[in-house]
Every structure is written in structure tokens, then in C-alpha cells.
Amino acid sequence: MRSLAFFLIALNLFLLAYGQGFFGIAPSELGRSPSPKPFFNHANIHIGTPQS
């Protein structure tokens, strides 16, 4: 019974490490590509009166 509990804890820790990306790219990040623009693109912000 102790060996089963130890095995389940070890499996749980392995799956946690795999999901966090300790063995390479995390599964949640697969297929994502970086944005071509910077995250904060201040050139597109226009302050003034709204046009209707």
C-alpha cells in the first residue's frame, strides 16, 4: 500500500513538472507564435476629440 501511495505521488509530481514546462516547452505554449508587433504599440494611440 505504501508503494502505491509513493507511486501516485511520484506520478503526480512528474505530471506537474511536465505541465509547467520543466522538460521543454509547456503543452499550453505549443503552437503559439510571437506577435509581430510589440505588446505596447504607442504609435497607434491618438489623444484628442473623438471623430464621429
ABEGO torsion letter per residue (X at the ends): XAAAAAAAAAAAAAAAAAAAGAAEBBAAABGBBBBABBABBAAABBBEBBBX
